[in-house]
Each structure stands twice: as C-alpha cells, then as structure tokens.
C-alpha cells in the first residue's frame, strides 16, 4: 500500500521483506501440511500464530498475497531469480489445494489440506486476480525467465492456476459467485419478499390503463 515509486513500507523495503521471511518461517513450523511438502511448493501461509478460526489457516488470500509480494519485489531487484522461485512456489501450493473445478474457499486445513471455512470466498478469488495482474506486470517487464525454446508470454510449466489469459472472466466469476451465495444464504421468506418488491409497482404510482 506504499505510494508508487516509494521504498518505505513497500515490497522493496527490507523490513517488509524480513517480515515476509519471518512469516514463512513461522507457518513452515506451525502447519503440518508444510512439512515434507513436494519440491517446488512454497509455504502455505496463515494469518497469525494462535489463530483458532476453524482450523486457524492456511488461507488462500495469505498464500496468494505472498506470491503477489514476490512478483512485485522481483522487477529491478538484484536477487530477481530468487524472488521468481519463491513466488512460483507459493502459486504451486495454492494450486495444489484448489478444487477440481477451480473453487477457492477461505481456508485449506493446516493438517489435512482440505478446503474449509467459507466456500467460494470472494476474497480468495480477488487475491488470485490481484496476483494474476502482478504476474502480468512482471511478464511485461521480462522478469520471468522462460525455459529454452518457450515462447514469451506462454504459461510457465505447472502454473495452470494463473495462465496468461484475460482476468475479466475471473472478475465476472467473483461477482456472479458472490451474488449467488448471498442469495442462497438468505431465508426463503426474505428471497420471496425481495422478488415481490421487484414486481410490485412503487407505492402511490398510477395503475397502467
């Protein structure tokens, strides 16, 4: 949230980078799913130590937020390749716990990896969109090194969660999903009253001839 071009409190601030490293170490130690994780997979991130909401994490928006941090830190960095490896690893972890049809809940259990808490959380989808935007910006700055023979702009191997496609279908998905979930969670009598309100003419309006 730092101003454009600012270093203080931005991803280029060494204090912020140290904070991310400390959080990685914390959740690497706390979460069972982070132990013996496959090569190329990053730390599943939570919110804070002692979190007891549902299983207490891990969270999609925290893990994707860490990936976005790395995407934004790589351009212009002398250690760009290291940032690239870290961000891709976070994405691999998010992908590993994404539903078969792309669904993202609020959390994935820190012990089993099963999705839990709020289903189809708009915040999780928004975090994915934000990460895709950051990845696209990094691609435009040519900070991603593609395998030999791969075309510029091609999807990186194993990162199907964030293919280089338009983000607008994702935006529409978030809006539609949020509307459907909101409507489904309302009691039947409230939904009926809302429907009747849309069909009824405003009070005091003249009847049509």
N, C-alpha and C positions, 0 to 999 in steps of 0.2 A: 504493500500500500504506500510505498515511498513515492515521492514525486518522480516524474520521468527524468532520467539522467542523474538522479541523486544516488549516492552510495550509502548514506546513512539510513539504516533501517531497511535497506533493500537487499535483494539476493546477493549483492556484491559486498555487503557489509560482513566483515569477518566474524562479527559477533552473531549475526544471523546464521551464518554457515556453521559456526560452532554449536549453535542451538539445535540445528537440524542433526548434526552428528551426535549430539547428546541424546536426542530423542530416538534416533536409530539404535543407539546402544541400549537405551532403556527398554524399548519394546522387543529388541532382539533377546534380551534377558528375560523379560516377563512372559512373553507369549510362546506357548508350546508349538504353535504352527511355524514359528520362526526357527525352530531347532531342526537341524538336518534338512533344511529346505533345499530344493534342487539347485544346481549350479545355474547362475544367471538370474535367479529370483532374488528380489530385494526384501527388505524387512517389511512385514505387514505392520502398518502404523495405527496407533490408537490416539486417544485424546490426552490422557494424563495418567500417572500412576495412581492406583487406588480407585479408578473408575469402576462403578458397580452397576451401571445401567445395562440391563440384560447381561451379557457376558463381560461387559467392560471393554468391548472392541474385539477385533480390529475394525476400523471404519474405512469404507471406500473413499470418502472425501479426504480423509487424512493421508491415505496411501497415495491417492492421485495428486493431492496437494504437494506431497514431497516430490513426486515426479515433475510437476509443473515448476517447482522451485529449481530443480536441476536443469530443466530446459532453459529457464531464463538466466541461470547463472553461467551456462556454458559459453555463449557468444562473447568473444573478447577476452575470455579467461585463458591464462597461460596453461591451465590444467583442464582444458576443454574436454579432452578424451575421457578423463576420469568422471567428469560430470555426465557425459553421454552414457557411460556404462552404468552409472548409478540410476539415471532416470529411466533407462530401458529396463533395468532390473525391477524398479517399482512397478512399471507397467506390466511386466510379466506376472508379478504377484497379483495385481488387480485382475488381470485376465484369467489367471488360474482359478479365481474364486467367482468369476462372473457366471451367471446362469446360462444354460444351453441356448436360450433364445435372446441373450443379451441383457437379461434383467439384473438390476442392481438394487439390493436392499440397502438399509442403513449400515448394517454391520455384517461381518462374517466372523463366526465364533473363533475366539483365540485358541481354543483347544481342538475343535473338530474342523474348522474352516467352513462349516455350513452357514449359509446366509440366515440372518436373524434380525430381529427388531423390525422397524417399519419397512414394509415391502414397497418396491418401486419408488424409492425416495427421490424426490426431485433434486435434492441437494447432491446426491450421488451422481445423477445424470449431468447436473450442471458442472460438477467437478470434472467429469470426463470431457465435456465440451470445452471448458476452460483449458484443460491440458492439451486437447487437440489444437486449439488456437495457438498455444505456446509452442507446440511442436511444429506447426506450420511456419511460424515466425522463425524458428531455428533452422528449418529447412531452407527458407528463403535466404538466410544468412550463410548457408552452406556449412553449417557447423557439424552436420551429421556426415560421417564418413561411410560411404556405401561400399559393400563388398565389390571386389573386382568384377567388372562386366555388368553390374547392376545399373539400371537407368536412374538418372537423377529424378527424385520425386516418387520412386517406387516404394511400396510398403517394405519396411525392414523385416527381415525374417523373424517369424514368431510373434510379431506385434499386430495381430489381426484386430485387436481391440481398438486401435487408432489408425486405421488405414487412411491414406491421403485422399479423402473424399470431402464433399461439401458437408459443413456442420449443420445446415438448415434442417435436414431430416431429423437430426438429433434434437434440435430446438423444438420442432413440431411434436416429436415423441414426448418430450418433457411436458409440454403444455397439455397434450391430449391425456397423458397418463395422470397428471395432477388433477385434471377435471373429472376423469372417470373415478379415480379413487375418492375424491372429495364427495362426489355424488353418491357413490356406493356406501360411504360411511354415514350418510345422513339417514335418520329413521324414515320408514316408508311414508308416514303421515306428513313429514316435512317435504319429501320429494313431491307428494301429491299436491300439497298446498302451493308449492313453487310452480308446478305445472299449471294449476288452475289460475294462479296470479298472472301467468304469461298469457293465458287465453281470455281472461276476463277484461272487458273494457275499463278504462280508468273511471273512478267514481265521478259522477256528475257529467259524464260525457253523453252526448246526444246519441240515441239509437239510430242506426242506419235505416233509411227508408226502404 
